[in-house]
Amino acid sequence: MSAPLQQKTMNLKLKIWRQKNSSLPGKLVDYDARDVSPDMSFLEMFDVLNERLIREGEEPIAFDHDCREGICGMCSMYINGRAHGPLGGVTTCQLHMRSFKDGDTIVVEPWRAKAFPVVKDLVVDRGAFDRIMHAGGFVSVKTGGVPDANCIPISKPIADIAMDAAACIGCGACVAACKNASAMLFVSAKVSQLALLPQGQVERKDRVEKMVAQMNAEAFGGCTNTGACSAECPKLIGQEHIARLNREYIKAKVGSHTV
């Protein structure tokens, strides 16, 4: 009986952005990642590297992570010039090392945007997204008994579009991919999701005005419709939501006689 095949491992060269805090300058530092299994996720490879750095008395690389299932949106890394790495429709935690080749050099950087200041190494402060949501990304409801499932009928086409917009996890890849660091895809997804549903009608006009105003206050860049945001979005949020945001904003301004 033949012996089982040995799993081939890889040796990689890593260039990783190290920055102590937002006040000090950072730089790319070279590391060797040895005996990397192709079945590791990108974050697991970082775990192994950090364990080695700790054993050697070095400071581990700081990076964001939580669910590691493509849900939380925290694993924001710019890998070889692309948000979340070389594959489309995945987050960094869903990227596996088999997407690279033995001997490859991999450059890993944090999101580059004025609105996302670096906290440490690969960790950025995405509090700007939270403040945009706080400005108007909510639905006011009166609490009480649980309503029947069909008491507010919503057509399937509308429900499908709203669910597509709600898939946004707020990772910031759209901002990182945009040459202007625009947050239009994120804001449009949140506005679109709530504007389509009957529960979101009460704040509909105020919501879009307040969220766009907060987005501008956070120093995000303007949208020039290049489509890079949708191309790099791990949840494949489409450009049609940006078009809907623009329509919602114009309607709100016309309704308030401020145009």
C-alpha positions in Angstrom: 0.0 0.0 0.0 1.5 3.3 -1.0 2.2 6.0 1.5 -0.1 9.0 1.6 1.1 12.0 -0.3 2.8 14.6 1.8 1.1 18.0 1.8 3.3 20.5 0.1 4.1 23.7 2.0 5.2 27.1 0.8 7.9 29.6 1.8 6.8 33.2 1.3 8.4 36.6 1.5 6.2 39.1 3.3 6.4 42.9 3.3 4.1 44.1 6.1 3.3 47.6 7.1 4.5 48.4 10.7 3.4 51.6 12.4 3.5 52.1 16.2 0.6 54.6 16.2 -1.2 57.3 14.2 1.4 59.9 15.2 4.5 58.1 14.1 5.5 57.2 10.5 5.3 53.6 9.4 7.3 51.5 7.0 7.2 48.1 5.3 9.2 45.4 7.1 10.4 42.1 5.6 9.4 38.8 7.1 9.8 35.2 6.0 6.8 32.9 6.3 8.1 29.4 6.3 6.3 26.0 5.9 3.0 27.6 5.1 0.2 25.2 4.4 -1.9 26.1 1.3 -5.0 25.2 3.3 -4.3 28.0 5.8 -6.4 31.1 5.7 -4.5 34.3 5.3 -5.2 35.2 8.9 -4.1 31.8 10.1 -0.8 32.4 8.3 -0.6 35.7 10.3 -1.3 33.8 13.5 1.6 31.4 12.9 3.9 34.3 12.0 2.9 36.2 15.2 3.5 33.1 17.4 7.0 32.9 16.0 7.6 36.6 16.5 6.5 36.3 20.2 8.8 33.3 20.7 11.7 35.3 19.2 10.9 38.3 21.5 9.5 40.5 18.8 6.3 42.5 18.9 3.5 40.7 17.0 1.8 42.3 14.1 -1.5 44.0 15.0 -4.4 43.3 12.7 -8.2 43.3 13.1 -10.2 40.1 13.2 -13.3 38.7 14.8 -15.7 36.2 13.2 -13.3 34.8 10.6 -16.4 33.8 8.6 -16.7 36.8 6.2 -19.4 38.4 8.4 -17.9 41.0 10.7 -15.9 43.0 8.1 -13.0 43.6 10.4 -10.2 41.8 8.5 -9.3 44.8 6.4 -6.0 44.3 4.7 -4.6 45.7 1.4 -2.8 42.7 -0.2 -0.6 43.1 -3.2 -2.5 46.2 -4.2 -6.0 44.9 -3.8 -8.5 45.2 -0.9 -8.8 41.7 0.7 -6.4 40.2 -1.8 -6.4 38.7 -5.3 -9.8 37.0 -5.2 -13.2 38.7 -5.8 -16.2 38.3 -3.5 -14.2 37.3 -0.4 -12.9 38.9 2.8 -9.3 38.5 4.0 -10.3 35.8 6.4 -11.8 33.8 3.5 -8.7 34.1 1.4 -6.5 30.9 1.5 -2.8 30.6 1.0 -3.4 28.3 -2.0 -4.2 31.6 -3.9 -0.4 32.2 -3.8 2.6 30.3 -5.1 5.7 29.1 -3.3 8.3 31.9 -3.3 5.8 34.7 -3.8 6.4 38.1 -2.3 3.2 39.4 -0.6 2.8 43.1 0.3 0.3 43.8 3.1 -0.8 47.3 4.0 -3.7 48.9 6.0 -6.5 50.8 4.3 -5.2 54.1 2.9 -7.7 56.8 3.6 -7.7 60.1 5.6 -11.0 59.0 7.2 -9.5 55.7 8.3 -6.5 56.7 10.4 -4.0 54.0 11.3 -4.3 52.8 14.9 -1.4 50.4 14.8 0.2 48.3 12.0 -2.7 47.0 9.9 -5.4 48.3 12.2 -7.4 51.3 11.2 -10.1 53.3 12.9 -13.3 52.9 11.0 -15.3 54.9 13.5 -16.3 57.2 10.6 -18.7 54.5 9.4 -20.2 54.2 12.9 -20.8 58.0 13.0 -22.5 57.9 9.5 -24.8 55.2 10.7 -25.5 57.0 14.0 -26.4 60.1 11.9 -29.4 58.5 10.3 -29.0 54.8 9.5 -31.8 53.5 11.7 -35.6 52.9 11.8 -37.8 54.3 14.5 -40.3 51.7 15.8 -42.7 51.4 18.6 -42.0 48.4 20.7 -44.8 46.0 21.5 -46.0 42.6 20.5 -44.4 40.7 17.7 -46.4 41.4 14.5 -47.6 38.7 12.2 -45.2 37.8 9.5 -47.4 39.0 6.7 -48.9 42.1 8.3 -46.7 44.4 6.2 -46.5 42.7 2.8 -43.3 43.3 0.9 -42.9 42.1 -2.7 -40.1 39.6 -3.3 -38.3 41.8 -5.9 -38.1 44.7 -3.4 -37.2 42.3 -0.5 -34.4 40.8 -2.7 -32.9 44.2 -3.5 -33.1 45.4 0.1 -31.4 42.2 1.3 -28.7 42.7 -1.4 -28.0 46.1 0.1 -28.2 44.8 3.7 -25.4 42.3 2.9 -22.9 45.2 3.3 -20.6 44.4 6.3 -19.0 47.8 6.5 -15.4 46.5 6.0 -14.3 49.6 4.1 -12.9 47.8 1.0 -14.9 50.2 -1.1 -13.1 53.1 0.4 -9.7 51.4 0.1 -10.3 50.6 -3.6 -11.5 54.0 -4.6 -8.9 56.4 -5.9 -10.8 59.2 -4.0 -11.4 57.2 -0.9 -15.1 57.6 -1.3 -17.6 56.0 1.0 -20.5 56.3 -1.5 -21.0 52.5 -1.8 -21.2 52.0 1.9 -23.6 54.9 2.5 -25.7 54.0 -0.5 -26.1 50.4 0.6 -27.4 51.5 4.0 -29.7 54.2 2.6 -31.0 51.9 -0.2 -31.8 49.1 2.2 -34.0 51.2 4.5 -35.5 53.4 1.7 -36.9 50.4 0.0 -38.7 48.9 3.0 -42.0 50.3 4.4 -40.5 50.4 7.9 -37.9 52.9 6.6 -40.3 55.5 5.2 -40.7 57.7 8.3 -37.1 58.9 8.3 -36.6 58.5 4.6 -35.8 62.1 3.7 -34.0 63.1 6.9 -31.9 59.9 6.7 -30.3 60.5 3.4 -29.6 64.1 4.1 -28.0 63.4 7.5 -26.0 60.4 6.3 -24.6 62.2 3.3 -23.8 65.3 5.4 -21.9 63.1 7.9 -20.1 61.3 5.1 -18.9 64.7 3.8 -17.9 65.8 7.3 -15.7 62.7 7.7 -13.5 63.8 4.8 -14.2 60.9 2.5 -13.5 61.7 -1.1 -16.1 62.3 -3.9 -17.5 59.5 -6.1 -16.4 59.6 -9.7 -18.3 56.4 -10.7 -15.2 54.3 -11.7 -16.8 51.2 -10.2 -13.7 50.1 -8.3 -15.7 50.0 -5.1 -18.2 47.4 -6.4 -15.4 45.4 -8.1 -13.6 44.9 -4.7 -16.6 44.7 -2.5 -16.6 41.2 -0.8 -20.4 41.2 -0.8 -20.7 42.4 -4.4 -22.8 45.4 -3.6 -23.7 46.9 -7.0 -23.5 50.4 -8.5 -27.3 50.6 -8.7 -27.4 51.5 -5.0 -25.3 54.6 -5.6 -27.8 55.6 -8.3 -30.6 55.1 -5.8 -28.8 57.2 -3.2 -28.4 60.1 -5.6 -32.2 59.9 -6.4 -33.1 59.8 -2.8 -30.9 62.8 -2.0 -32.3 64.9 -4.8 -35.9 64.0 -3.8 -35.1 65.0 -0.2 -33.6 68.3 -1.2 -36.4 69.1 -3.5 -38.9 68.2 -0.8 -37.2 70.5 1.7 -37.0 73.4 -0.9 -33.2 73.7 -0.4 -32.1 73.0 -3.9 
